[in-house]
C-alpha cells in the first residue's frame, strides 16, 4: 500500500481508540496470539469462522 492509499484508508488519529485486551491465563493468551498473528492461515480462519457471529463492533 503506498502512502496515498494509506492516508485514504487509515483511521484519523482523533478517531483512534486504544483498548487493553488480555486474558488471565498466559498460556491461553499466547496460544490465541499465535493463532491470530501466526503464519499458518487455517487456524486463524477456523477461529474467525467460529467466532464471527459474536462480533459487536467491526471496523473495516
mmCIF file of the N, C-alpha and C atoms, coordinates in Angstrom:
data_MODEL
# 
_entry.id   MODEL 
# 
loop_
_atom_site.group_PDB 
_atom_site.id 
_atom_site.type_symbol 
_atom_site.label_atom_id 
_atom_site.label_alt_id 
_atom_site.label_comp_id 
_atom_site.label_asym_id 
_atom_site.label_entity_id 
_atom_site.label_seq_id 
_atom_site.pdbx_PDB_ins_code 
_atom_site.Cartn_x 
_atom_site.Cartn_y 
_atom_site.Cartn_z 
_atom_site.occupancy 
_atom_site.B_iso_or_equiv 
_atom_site.pdbx_formal_charge 
_atom_site.auth_seq_id 
_atom_site.auth_comp_id 
_atom_site.auth_asym_id 
_atom_site.auth_atom_id 
_atom_site.pdbx_PDB_model_num 
ATOM 1   N N  . UNK A 1 1  ? 0.852   -1.161  0.000  1.00 0.00 ? 1  UNK A N  1 
ATOM 2   C CA . UNK A 1 1  ? 0.000   0.000   0.000  1.00 0.00 ? 1  UNK A CA 1 
ATOM 3   C C  . UNK A 1 1  ? 0.906   1.234   0.000  1.00 0.00 ? 1  UNK A C  1 
ATOM 4   N N  . UNK A 1 2  ? 0.690   2.113   -0.936 1.00 0.00 ? 2  UNK A N  1 
ATOM 5   C CA . UNK A 1 2  ? 1.516   3.320   -0.975 1.00 0.00 ? 2  UNK A CA 1 
ATOM 6   C C  . UNK A 1 2  ? 0.975   4.369   0.000  1.00 0.00 ? 2  UNK A C  1 
ATOM 7   N N  . UNK A 1 3  ? 1.707   5.461   0.158  1.00 0.00 ? 3  UNK A N  1 
ATOM 8   C CA . UNK A 1 3  ? 1.365   6.483   1.159  1.00 0.00 ? 3  UNK A CA 1 
ATOM 9   C C  . UNK A 1 3  ? -0.009  7.091   0.913  1.00 0.00 ? 3  UNK A C  1 
ATOM 10  N N  . UNK A 1 4  ? -0.371  7.331   -0.323 1.00 0.00 ? 4  UNK A N  1 
ATOM 11  C CA . UNK A 1 4  ? -1.675  7.924   -0.637 1.00 0.00 ? 4  UNK A CA 1 
ATOM 12  C C  . UNK A 1 4  ? -2.817  6.984   -0.247 1.00 0.00 ? 4  UNK A C  1 
ATOM 13  N N  . UNK A 1 5  ? -2.676  5.702   -0.554 1.00 0.00 ? 5  UNK A N  1 
ATOM 14  C CA . UNK A 1 5  ? -3.696  4.724   -0.173 1.00 0.00 ? 5  UNK A CA 1 
ATOM 15  C C  . UNK A 1 5  ? -3.796  4.621   1.344  1.00 0.00 ? 5  UNK A C  1 
ATOM 16  N N  . UNK A 1 6  ? -2.668  4.596   2.007  1.00 0.00 ? 6  UNK A N  1 
ATOM 17  C CA . UNK A 1 6  ? -2.652  4.512   3.460  1.00 0.00 ? 6  UNK A CA 1 
ATOM 18  C C  . UNK A 1 6  ? -3.367  5.720   4.070  1.00 0.00 ? 6  UNK A C  1 
ATOM 19  N N  . UNK A 1 7  ? -3.104  6.888   3.556  1.00 0.00 ? 7  UNK A N  1 
ATOM 20  C CA . UNK A 1 7  ? -3.742  8.109   4.040  1.00 0.00 ? 7  UNK A CA 1 
ATOM 21  C C  . UNK A 1 7  ? -5.256  8.036   3.827  1.00 0.00 ? 7  UNK A C  1 
ATOM 22  N N  . UNK A 1 8  ? -5.684  7.471   2.712  1.00 0.00 ? 8  UNK A N  1 
ATOM 23  C CA . UNK A 1 8  ? -7.105  7.387   2.393  1.00 0.00 ? 8  UNK A CA 1 
ATOM 24  C C  . UNK A 1 8  ? -7.845  6.410   3.303  1.00 0.00 ? 8  UNK A C  1 
ATOM 25  N N  . UNK A 1 9  ? -7.215  5.294   3.658  1.00 0.00 ? 9  UNK A N  1 
ATOM 26  C CA . UNK A 1 9  ? -7.909  4.236   4.383  1.00 0.00 ? 9  UNK A CA 1 
ATOM 27  C C  . UNK A 1 9  ? -7.620  4.190   5.872  1.00 0.00 ? 9  UNK A C  1 
ATOM 28  N N  . UNK A 1 10 ? -6.600  4.876   6.340  1.00 0.00 ? 10 UNK A N  1 
ATOM 29  C CA . UNK A 1 10 ? -6.260  4.844   7.763  1.00 0.00 ? 10 UNK A CA 1 
ATOM 30  C C  . UNK A 1 10 ? -7.261  5.670   8.566  1.00 0.00 ? 10 UNK A C  1 
ATOM 31  N N  . UNK A 1 11 ? -7.512  5.235   9.779  1.00 0.00 ? 11 UNK A N  1 
ATOM 32  C CA . UNK A 1 11 ? -8.388  5.976   10.674 1.00 0.00 ? 11 UNK A CA 1 
ATOM 33  C C  . UNK A 1 11 ? -7.674  7.242   11.134 1.00 0.00 ? 11 UNK A C  1 
ATOM 34  N N  . UNK A 1 12 ? -8.348  8.379   11.061 1.00 0.00 ? 12 UNK A N  1 
ATOM 35  C CA . UNK A 1 12 ? -7.718  9.621   11.516 1.00 0.00 ? 12 UNK A CA 1 
ATOM 36  C C  . UNK A 1 12 ? -7.327  9.520   12.996 1.00 0.00 ? 12 UNK A C  1 
ATOM 37  N N  . UNK A 1 13 ? -6.200  10.096  13.386 1.00 0.00 ? 13 UNK A N  1 
ATOM 38  C CA . UNK A 1 13 ? -5.747  9.993   14.783 1.00 0.00 ? 13 UNK A CA 1 
ATOM 39  C C  . UNK A 1 13 ? -6.798  10.395  15.812 1.00 0.00 ? 13 UNK A C  1 
ATOM 40  N N  . UNK A 1 14 ? -7.609  11.386  15.531 1.00 0.00 ? 14 UNK A N  1 
ATOM 41  C CA . UNK A 1 14 ? -8.606  11.839  16.511 1.00 0.00 ? 14 UNK A CA 1 
ATOM 42  C C  . UNK A 1 14 ? -9.722  10.815  16.725 1.00 0.00 ? 14 UNK A C  1 
ATOM 43  N N  . UNK A 1 15 ? -9.861  9.861   15.820 1.00 0.00 ? 15 UNK A N  1 
ATOM 44  C CA . UNK A 1 15 ? -10.908 8.836   15.958 1.00 0.00 ? 15 UNK A CA 1 
ATOM 45  C C  . UNK A 1 15 ? -10.375 7.498   16.455 1.00 0.00 ? 15 UNK A C  1 
ATOM 46  N N  . UNK A 1 16 ? -9.076  7.368   16.597 1.00 0.00 ? 16 UNK A N  1 
ATOM 47  C CA . UNK A 1 16 ? -8.478  6.103   17.034 1.00 0.00 ? 16 UNK A CA 1 
ATOM 48  C C  . UNK A 1 16 ? -8.723  5.878   18.515 1.00 0.00 ? 16 UNK A C  1 
ATOM 49  N N  . UNK A 1 17 ? -8.880  4.626   18.885 1.00 0.00 ? 17 UNK A N  1 
ATOM 50  C CA . UNK A 1 17 ? -9.059  4.243   20.281 1.00 0.00 ? 17 UNK A CA 1 
ATOM 51  C C  . UNK A 1 17 ? -8.095  3.114   20.595 1.00 0.00 ? 17 UNK A C  1 
ATOM 52  N N  . UNK A 1 18 ? -7.584  3.115   21.800 1.00 0.00 ? 18 UNK A N  1 
ATOM 53  C CA . UNK A 1 18 ? -6.725  2.013   22.244 1.00 0.00 ? 18 UNK A CA 1 
ATOM 54  C C  . UNK A 1 18 ? -7.422  1.323   23.397 1.00 0.00 ? 18 UNK A C  1 
ATOM 55  N N  . UNK A 1 19 ? -7.428  0.015   23.353 1.00 0.00 ? 19 UNK A N  1 
ATOM 56  C CA . UNK A 1 19 ? -8.039  -0.788  24.400 1.00 0.00 ? 19 UNK A CA 1 
ATOM 57  C C  . UNK A 1 19 ? -7.045  -1.837  24.858 1.00 0.00 ? 19 UNK A C  1 
ATOM 58  N N  . UNK A 1 20 ? -7.005  -2.071  26.135 1.00 0.00 ? 20 UNK A N  1 
ATOM 59  C CA . UNK A 1 20 ? -6.183  -3.140  26.656 1.00 0.00 ? 20 UNK A CA 1 
ATOM 60  C C  . UNK A 1 20 ? -7.001  -4.430  26.570 1.00 0.00 ? 20 UNK A C  1 
ATOM 61  N N  . UNK A 1 21 ? -6.448  -5.399  25.891 1.00 0.00 ? 21 UNK A N  1 
ATOM 62  C CA . UNK A 1 21 ? -7.112  -6.684  25.713 1.00 0.00 ? 21 UNK A CA 1 
ATOM 63  C C  . UNK A 1 21 ? -6.220  -7.750  26.307 1.00 0.00 ? 21 UNK A C  1 
ATOM 64  N N  . UNK A 1 22 ? -6.811  -8.637  27.061 1.00 0.00 ? 22 UNK A N  1 
ATOM 65  C CA . UNK A 1 22 ? -5.991  -9.684  27.646 1.00 0.00 ? 22 UNK A CA 1 
ATOM 66  C C  . UNK A 1 22 ? -6.822  -10.792 28.255 1.00 0.00 ? 22 UNK A C  1 
ATOM 67  N N  . UNK A 1 23 ? -6.141  -11.819 28.631 1.00 0.00 ? 23 UNK A N  1 
ATOM 68  C CA . UNK A 1 23 ? -6.737  -12.969 29.288 1.00 0.00 ? 23 UNK A CA 1 
ATOM 69  C C  . UNK A 1 23 ? -5.956  -13.220 30.563 1.00 0.00 ? 23 UNK A C  1 
ATOM 70  N N  . UNK A 1 24 ? -6.614  -13.768 31.552 1.00 0.00 ? 24 UNK A N  1 
ATOM 71  C CA . UNK A 1 24 ? -5.948  -14.063 32.815 1.00 0.00 ? 24 UNK A CA 1 
ATOM 72  C C  . UNK A 1 24 ? -4.936  -15.198 32.648 1.00 0.00 ? 24 UNK A C  1 
ATOM 73  N N  . UNK A 1 25 ? -5.198  -16.119 31.759 1.00 0.00 ? 25 UNK A N  1 
ATOM 74  C CA . UNK A 1 25 ? -4.341  -17.278 31.552 1.00 0.00 ? 25 UNK A CA 1 
ATOM 75  C C  . UNK A 1 25 ? -3.276  -16.956 30.504 1.00 0.00 ? 25 UNK A C  1 
ATOM 76  N N  . UNK A 1 26 ? -2.026  -16.900 30.921 1.00 0.00 ? 26 UNK A N  1 
ATOM 77  C CA . UNK A 1 26 ? -0.941  -16.532 29.996 1.00 0.00 ? 26 UNK A CA 1 
ATOM 78  C C  . UNK A 1 26 ? -0.756  -17.545 28.875 1.00 0.00 ? 26 UNK A C  1 
ATOM 79  N N  . UNK A 1 27 ? -0.941  -18.816 29.165 1.00 0.00 ? 27 UNK A N  1 
ATOM 80  C CA . UNK A 1 27 ? -0.778  -19.851 28.136 1.00 0.00 ? 27 UNK A CA 1 
ATOM 81  C C  . UNK A 1 27 ? -1.867  -19.698 27.087 1.00 0.00 ? 27 UNK A C  1 
ATOM 82  N N  . UNK A 1 28 ? -3.103  -19.478 27.526 1.00 0.00 ? 28 UNK A N  1 
ATOM 83  C CA . UNK A 1 28 ? -4.212  -19.288 26.588 1.00 0.00 ? 28 UNK A CA 1 
ATOM 84  C C  . UNK A 1 28 ? -3.989  -18.032 25.739 1.00 0.00 ? 28 UNK A C  1 
ATOM 85  N N  . UNK A 1 29 ? -3.496  -16.974 26.373 1.00 0.00 ? 29 UNK A N  1 
ATOM 86  C CA . UNK A 1 29 ? -3.205  -15.738 25.654 1.00 0.00 ? 29 UNK A CA 1 
ATOM 87  C C  . UNK A 1 29 ? -2.157  -15.970 24.589 1.00 0.00 ? 29 UNK A C  1 
ATOM 88  N N  . UNK A 1 30 ? -1.096  -16.682 24.925 1.00 0.00 ? 30 UNK A N  1 
ATOM 89  C CA . UNK A 1 30 ? -0.041  -16.969 23.958 1.00 0.00 ? 30 UNK A CA 1 
ATOM 90  C C  . UNK A 1 30 ? -0.578  -17.807 22.800 1.00 0.00 ? 30 UNK A C  1 
ATOM 91  N N  . UNK A 1 31 ? -1.399  -18.795 23.103 1.00 0.00 ? 31 UNK A N  1 
ATOM 92  C CA . UNK A 1 31 ? -1.983  -19.629 22.045 1.00 0.00 ? 31 UNK A CA 1 
ATOM 93  C C  . UNK A 1 31 ? -2.872  -18.801 21.122 1.00 0.00 ? 31 UNK A C  1 
ATOM 94  N N  . UNK A 1 32 ? -3.695  -17.927 21.698 1.00 0.00 ? 32 UNK A N  1 
ATOM 95  C CA . UNK A 1 32 ? -4.571  -17.090 20.893 1.00 0.00 ? 32 UNK A CA 1 
ATOM 96  C C  . UNK A 1 32 ? -3.766  -16.140 20.012 1.00 0.00 ? 32 UNK A C  1 
ATOM 97  N N  . UNK A 1 33 ? -2.722  -15.541 20.575 1.00 0.00 ? 33 UNK A N  1 
ATOM 98  C CA . UNK A 1 33 ? -1.862  -14.653 19.799 1.00 0.00 ? 33 UNK A CA 1 
ATOM 99  C C  . UNK A 1 33 ? -1.226  -15.407 18.634 1.00 0.00 ? 33 UNK A C  1 
ATOM 100 N N  . UNK A 1 34 ? -0.779  -16.607 18.889 1.00 0.00 ? 34 UNK A N  1 
ATOM 101 C CA . UNK A 1 34 ? -0.161  -17.426 17.840 1.00 0.00 ? 34 UNK A CA 1 
ATOM 102 C C  . UNK A 1 34 ? -1.157  -17.732 16.729 1.00 0.00 ? 34 UNK A C  1 
ATOM 103 N N  . UNK A 1 35 ? -2.395  -18.040 17.097 1.00 0.00 ? 35 UNK A N  1 
ATOM 104 C CA . UNK A 1 35 ? -3.429  -18.327 16.095 1.00 0.00 ? 35 UNK A CA 1 
ATOM 105 C C  . UNK A 1 35 ? -3.718  -17.089 15.253 1.00 0.00 ? 35 UNK A C  1 
ATOM 106 N N  . UNK A 1 36 ? -3.897  -15.939 15.907 1.00 0.00 ? 36 UNK A N  1 
ATOM 107 C CA . UNK A 1 36 ? -4.316  -14.740 15.188 1.00 0.00 ? 36 UNK A CA 1 
ATOM 108 C C  . UNK A 1 36 ? -3.190  -14.044 14.432 1.00 0.00 ? 36 UNK A C  1 
ATOM 109 N N  . UNK A 1 37 ? -1.969  -14.135 14.922 1.00 0.00 ? 37 UNK A N  1 
ATOM 110 C CA . UNK A 1 37 ? -0.862  -13.406 14.309 1.00 0.00 ? 37 UNK A CA 1 
ATOM 111 C C  . UNK A 1 37 ? 0.161   -14.313 13.632 1.00 0.00 ? 37 UNK A C  1 
ATOM 112 N N  . UNK A 1 38 ? -0.033  -15.613 13.724 1.00 0.00 ? 38 UNK A N  1 
ATOM 113 C CA . UNK A 1 38 ? 0.940   -16.548 13.170 1.00 0.00 ? 38 UNK A CA 1 
ATOM 114 C C  . UNK A 1 38 ? 0.886   -16.640 11.654 1.00 0.00 ? 38 UNK A C  1 
ATOM 115 N N  . UNK A 1 39 ? 1.808   -17.383 11.111 1.00 0.00 ? 39 UNK A N  1 
ATOM 116 C CA . UNK A 1 39 ? 1.906   -17.511 9.655  1.00 0.00 ? 39 UNK A CA 1 
ATOM 117 C C  . UNK A 1 39 ? 1.031   -18.626 9.094  1.00 0.00 ? 39 UNK A C  1 
ATOM 118 N N  . UNK A 1 40 ? 0.443   -19.454 9.953  1.00 0.00 ? 40 UNK A N  1 
ATOM 119 C CA . UNK A 1 40 ? -0.419  -20.548 9.494  1.00 0.00 ? 40 UNK A CA 1 
ATOM 120 C C  . UNK A 1 40 ? -1.845  -20.014 9.377  1.00 0.00 ? 40 UNK A C  1 
ATOM 121 N N  . UNK A 1 41 ? -2.417  -20.093 8.191  1.00 0.00 ? 41 UNK A N  1 
ATOM 122 C CA . UNK A 1 41 ? -3.707  -19.473 7.904  1.00 0.00 ? 41 UNK A CA 1 
ATOM 123 C C  . UNK A 1 41 ? -4.889  -20.262 8.441  1.00 0.00 ? 41 UNK A C  1 
ATOM 124 N N  . UNK A 1 42 ? -4.877  -21.576 8.321  1.00 0.00 ? 42 UNK A N  1 
ATOM 125 C CA . UNK A 1 42 ? -6.053  -22.388 8.637  1.00 0.00 ? 42 UNK A CA 1 
ATOM 126 C C  . UNK A 1 42 ? -6.573  -22.205 10.071 1.00 0.00 ? 42 UNK A C  1 
ATOM 127 N N  . UNK A 1 43 ? -5.724  -22.222 11.105 1.00 0.00 ? 43 UNK A N  1 
ATOM 128 C CA . UNK A 1 43 ? -6.251  -21.992 12.456 1.00 0.00 ? 43 UNK A CA 1 
ATOM 129 C C  . UNK A 1 43 ? -6.889  -20.617 12.617 1.00 0.00 ? 43 UNK A C  1 
ATOM 130 N N  . UNK A 1 44 ? -6.335  -19.601 11.968 1.00 0.00 ? 44 UNK A N  1 
ATOM 131 C CA . UNK A 1 44 ? -6.901  -18.245 12.025 1.00 0.00 ? 44 UNK A CA 1 
ATOM 132 C C  . UNK A 1 44 ? -8.271  -18.226 11.358 1.00 0.00 ? 44 UNK A C  1 
ATOM 133 N N  . UNK A 1 45 ? -8.386  -18.862 10.214 1.00 0.00 ? 45 UNK A N  1 
ATOM 134 C CA . UNK A 1 45 ? -9.665  -18.931 9.506  1.00 0.00 ? 45 UNK A CA 1 
ATOM 135 C C  . UNK A 1 45 ? -10.704 -19.650 10.356 1.00 0.00 ? 45 UNK A C  1 
ATOM 136 N N  . UNK A 1 46 ? -10.319 -20.758 10.962 1.00 0.00 ? 46 UNK A N  1 
ATOM 137 C CA . UNK A 1 46 ? -11.247 -21.501 11.819 1.00 0.00 ? 46 UNK A CA 1 
ATOM 138 C C  . UNK A 1 46 ? -11.708 -20.651 13.008 1.00 0.00 ? 46 UNK A C  1 
ATOM 139 N N  . UNK A 1 47 ? -10.781 -19.913 13.618 1.00 0.00 ? 47 UNK A N  1 
ATOM 140 C CA . UNK A 1 47 ? -11.128 -19.044 14.742 1.00 0.00 ? 47 UNK A CA 1 
ATOM 141 C C  . UNK A 1 47 ? -12.129 -17.970 14.302 1.00 0.00 ? 47 UNK A C  1 
ATOM 142 N N  . UNK A 1 48 ? -11.859 -17.338 13.180 1.00 0.00 ? 48 UNK A N  1 
ATOM 143 C CA . UNK A 1 48 ? -12.742 -16.279 12.681 1.00 0.00 ? 48 UNK A CA 1 
ATOM 144 C C  . UNK A 1 48 ? -14.124 -16.837 12.358 1.00 0.00 ? 48 UNK A C  1 
ATOM 145 N N  . UNK A 1 49 ? -14.173 -17.979 11.695 1.00 0.00 ? 49 UNK A N  1 
ATOM 146 C CA . UNK A 1 49 ? -15.466 -18.577 11.359 1.00 0.00 ? 49 UNK A CA 1 
ATOM 147 C C  . UNK A 1 49 ? -16.236 -18.974 12.618 1.00 0.00 ? 49 UNK A C  1 
ATOM 148 N N  . UNK A 1 50 ? -15.546 -19.512 13.606 1.00 0.00 ? 50 UNK A N  1 
ATOM 149 C CA . UNK A 1 50 ? -16.196 -19.957 14.838 1.00 0.00 ? 50 UNK A CA 1 
ATOM 150 C C  . UNK A 1 50 ? -16.769 -18.783 15.629 1.00 0.00 ? 50 UNK A C  1 
ATOM 151 N N  . UNK A 1 51 ? -16.057 -17.648 15.646 1.00 0.00 ? 51 UNK A N  1 
ATOM 152 C CA . UNK A 1 51 ? -16.450 -16.525 16.490 1.00 0.00 ? 51 UNK A CA 1 
ATOM 153 C C  . UNK A 1 51 ? -17.078 -15.360 15.726 1.00 0.00 ? 51 UNK A C  1 
ATOM 154 N N  . UNK A 1 52 ? -17.317 -15.516 14.457 1.00 0.00 ? 52 UNK A N  1 
ATOM 155 C CA . UNK A 1 52 ? -17.790 -14.395 13.634 1.00 0.00 ? 52 UNK A CA 1 
ATOM 156 C C  . UNK A 1 52 ? -19.142 -13.846 14.075 1.00 0.00 ? 52 UNK A C  1 
ATOM 157 N N  . UNK A 1 53 ? -20.017 -14.675 14.578 1.00 0.00 ? 53 UNK A N  1 
ATOM 158 C CA . UNK A 1 53 ? -21.343 -14.193 14.983 1.00 0.00 ? 53 UNK A CA 1 
ATOM 159 C C  . UNK A 1 53 ? -21.325 -13.473 16.332 1.00 0.00 ? 53 UNK A C  1 
ATOM 160 N N  . UNK A 1 54 ? -20.203 -13.514 17.046 1.00 0.00 ? 54 UNK A N  1 
ATOM 161 C CA . UNK A 1 54 ? -20.081 -12.852 18.344 1.00 0.00 ? 54 UNK A CA 1 
ATOM 162 C C  . UNK A 1 54 ? -19.613 -11.401 18.213 1.00 0.00 ? 54 UNK A C  1 
ATOM 163 N N  . UNK A 1 55 ? -19.239 -10.976 17.009 1.00 0.00 ? 55 UNK A N  1 
ATOM 164 C CA . UNK A 1 55 ? -18.678 -9.633  16.805 1.00 0.00 ? 55 UNK A CA 1 
ATOM 165 C C  . UNK A 1 55 ? -19.764 -8.585  17.021 1.00 0.00 ? 55 UNK A C  1 
ATOM 166 N N  . UNK A 1 56 ? -19.420 -7.552  17.798 1.00 0.00 ? 56 UNK A N  1 
ATOM 167 C CA . UNK A 1 56 ? -20.351 -6.460  18.052 1.00 0.00 ? 56 UNK A CA 1 
ATOM 168 C C  . UNK A 1 56 ? -19.963 -5.194  17.304 1.00 0.00 ? 56 UNK A C  1 
ATOM 169 N N  . UNK A 1 57 ? -18.695 -4.874  17.253 1.00 0.00 ? 57 UNK A N  1 
ATOM 170 C CA . UNK A 1 57 ? -18.216 -3.680  16.556 1.00 0.00 ? 57 UNK A CA 1 
ATOM 171 C C  . UNK A 1 57 ? -17.099 -4.097  15.619 1.00 0.00 ? 57 UNK A C  1 
ATOM 172 N N  . UNK A 1 58 ? -17.278 -3.814  14.351 1.00 0.00 ? 58 UNK A N  1 
ATOM 173 C CA . UNK A 1 58 ? -16.288 -4.196  13.354 1.00 0.00 ? 58 UNK A CA 1 
ATOM 174 C C  . UNK A 1 58 ? -15.941 -2.979  12.517 1.00 0.00 ? 58 UNK A C  1 
ATOM 175 N N  . UNK A 1 59 ? -14.674 -2.638  12.468 1.00 0.00 ? 59 UNK A N  1 
ATOM 176 C CA . UNK A 1 59 ? -14.214 -1.505  11.704 1.00 0.00 ? 59 UNK A CA 1 
ATOM 177 C C  . UNK A 1 59 ? -13.464 -2.037  10.492 1.00 0.00 ? 59 UNK A C  1 
ATOM 178 N N  . UNK A 1 60 ? -14.091 -1.945  9.333  1.00 0.00 ? 60 UNK A N  1 
ATOM 179 C CA . UNK A 1 60 ? -13.448 -2.422  8.107  1.00 0.00 ? 60 UNK A CA 1 
ATOM 180 C C  . UNK A 1 60 ? -13.314 -1.299  7.112  1.00 0.00 ? 60 UNK A C  1 
# 
